[in-house]
Amino acid sequence: MEAEKLLETIPLSGIVKLSGGPPKNAVPFTGYPRAHPSEKAKILLVYDPLGINPSLMEFKTEDVLFVEDIPQAVTEAGEGVPLVRIWVRRGARGVLLEPFEVDDPIQFVNKARDKQGRLLLEAENQRADRERG
């Protein structure tokens, strides 16, 4: 399934369709895209949807410069999870929604440093893949 079809519920007016590959002035994020439930000018990206601690990222649609199809992930039950790689304009603001356990004090499920490390590692791996291919 094409990335544009996955995002058809999301207004694509802000996504520039480019040829020749992803833009150099953008940062890639891989995940499962969803339309924002209340703000039409934003998208949600479920980052690492099959991982131990998936998280939710929010971006303005106008900051998404490129969408790339990638092979879909498969759950243990054999269900396919369509994934895309979106390229977000460098310098754009995103929101990372992080789960926590309601307690006193609050216990964060994901540690921010762990997530930042995963994001940096993924970006580095993707950069290396582009240089090789």
C-alpha positions as a Python dict, from the first residue, in 0.01 Angstrom:
ca = {
    (1, 'M'): (0, 0, 0),
    (2, 'E'): (137, 342, -91),
    (3, 'A'): (222, 595, 179),
    (4, 'E'): (-15, 849, 23),
    (5, 'K'): (-305, 604, 63),
    (6, 'L'): (-212, 549, 428),
    (7, 'L'): (-218, 922, 480),
    (8, 'E'): (-533, 989, 278),
    (9, 'T'): (-725, 1090, 589),
    (10, 'I'): (-457, 1347, 657),
    (11, 'P'): (-463, 1671, 456),
    (12, 'L'): (-168, 1643, 219),
    (13, 'S'): (-166, 2006, 113),
    (14, 'G'): (145, 2071, 319),
    (15, 'I'): (339, 1765, 201),
    (16, 'V'): (557, 1846, -96),
    (17, 'K'): (597, 1554, -331),
    (18, 'L'): (957, 1544, -441),
    (19, 'S'): (1133, 1331, -696),
    (20, 'G'): (1487, 1205, -667),
    (21, 'G'): (1479, 1114, -301),
    (22, 'P'): (1435, 1273, 37),
    (23, 'P'): (1530, 1636, 97),
    (24, 'K'): (1864, 1716, 257),
    (25, 'N'): (1709, 1970, 496),
    (26, 'A'): (1488, 1714, 673),
    (27, 'V'): (1513, 1447, 943),
    (28, 'P'): (1354, 1100, 898),
    (29, 'F'): (1111, 939, 1143),
    (30, 'T'): (971, 589, 1092),
    (31, 'G'): (639, 471, 1228),
    (32, 'Y'): (269, 420, 1177),
    (33, 'P'): (92, 742, 1066),
    (34, 'R'): (-250, 846, 1193),
    (35, 'A'): (-468, 1149, 1136),
    (36, 'H'): (-480, 1387, 1432),
    (37, 'P'): (-823, 1346, 1594),
    (38, 'S'): (-887, 1717, 1649),
    (39, 'E'): (-635, 1924, 1453),
    (40, 'K'): (-649, 1880, 1075),
    (41, 'A'): (-315, 2056, 1023),
    (42, 'K'): (-124, 1795, 1228),
    (43, 'I'): (-38, 1428, 1199),
    (44, 'L'): (43, 1167, 1460),
    (45, 'L'): (317, 911, 1413),
    (46, 'V'): (327, 600, 1631),
    (47, 'Y'): (702, 556, 1668),
    (48, 'D'): (823, 197, 1718),
    (49, 'P'): (464, 58, 1714),
    (50, 'L'): (569, -302, 1778),
    (51, 'G'): (841, -223, 2031),
    (52, 'I'): (828, -258, 2407),
    (53, 'N'): (748, 109, 2462),
    (54, 'P'): (591, 265, 2152),
    (55, 'S'): (546, 641, 2167),
    (56, 'L'): (340, 899, 1989),
    (57, 'M'): (486, 1192, 1797),
    (58, 'E'): (294, 1490, 1667),
    (59, 'F'): (404, 1708, 1374),
    (60, 'K'): (249, 1987, 1171),
    (61, 'T'): (157, 1855, 827),
    (62, 'E'): (328, 2154, 665),
    (63, 'D'): (658, 2041, 820),
    (64, 'V'): (642, 1696, 654),
    (65, 'L'): (843, 1737, 334),
    (66, 'F'): (857, 1382, 203),
    (67, 'V'): (690, 1045, 264),
    (68, 'E'): (864, 716, 184),
    (69, 'D'): (714, 367, 175),
    (70, 'I'): (897, 104, 378),
    (71, 'P'): (817, -267, 427),
    (72, 'Q'): (541, -318, 677),
    (73, 'A'): (600, -478, 1014),
    (74, 'V'): (419, -795, 1117),
    (75, 'T'): (283, -868, 1463),
    (76, 'E'): (320, -1208, 1632),
    (77, 'A'): (-42, -1276, 1529),
    (78, 'G'): (57, -1224, 1166),
    (79, 'E'): (-118, -888, 1125),
    (80, 'G'): (54, -631, 907),
    (81, 'V'): (132, -284, 1041),
    (82, 'P'): (183, -37, 755),
    (83, 'L'): (490, 177, 815),
    (84, 'V'): (620, 490, 648),
    (85, 'R'): (924, 708, 686),
    (86, 'I'): (835, 1074, 700),
    (87, 'W'): (1094, 1343, 648),
    (88, 'V'): (1030, 1641, 874),
    (89, 'R'): (1178, 1984, 806),
    (90, 'R'): (1491, 2042, 1014),
    (91, 'G'): (1418, 2296, 1288),
    (92, 'A'): (1045, 2215, 1299),
    (93, 'R'): (882, 2161, 1638),
    (94, 'G'): (737, 1820, 1721),
    (95, 'V'): (569, 1688, 2031),
    (96, 'L'): (667, 1360, 2190),
    (97, 'L'): (389, 1211, 2400),
    (98, 'E'): (533, 981, 2663),
    (99, 'P'): (340, 726, 2872),
    (100, 'F'): (367, 731, 3249),
    (101, 'E'): (233, 540, 3546),
    (102, 'V'): (-3, 736, 3767),
    (103, 'D'): (162, 724, 4105),
    (104, 'D'): (326, 950, 4359),
    (105, 'P'): (582, 1033, 4227),
    (106, 'I'): (504, 981, 3859),
    (107, 'Q'): (698, 692, 3705),
    (108, 'F'): (778, 747, 3337),
    (109, 'V'): (757, 428, 3133),
    (110, 'N'): (1011, 553, 2878),
    (111, 'K'): (1312, 742, 2992),
    (112, 'A'): (1369, 1052, 2777),
    (113, 'R'): (1739, 975, 2739),
    (114, 'D'): (1664, 622, 2618),
    (115, 'K'): (1421, 758, 2358),
    (116, 'Q'): (1664, 1026, 2244),
    (117, 'G'): (1932, 758, 2206),
    (118, 'R'): (1698, 538, 1999),
    (119, 'L'): (1603, 831, 1776),
    (120, 'L'): (1966, 928, 1724),
    (121, 'L'): (2064, 567, 1650),
    (122, 'E'): (1781, 530, 1396),
    (123, 'A'): (1876, 856, 1225),
    (124, 'E'): (2240, 746, 1206),
    (125, 'N'): (2146, 405, 1062),
    (126, 'Q'): (1925, 567, 799),
    (127, 'R'): (2199, 813, 706),
    (128, 'A'): (2445, 523, 664),
    (129, 'D'): (2192, 333, 448),
    (130, 'R'): (2150, 636, 219),
    (131, 'E'): (2526, 674, 181),
    (132, 'R'): (2564, 305, 88),
    (133, 'G'): (2268, 294, -150),
}
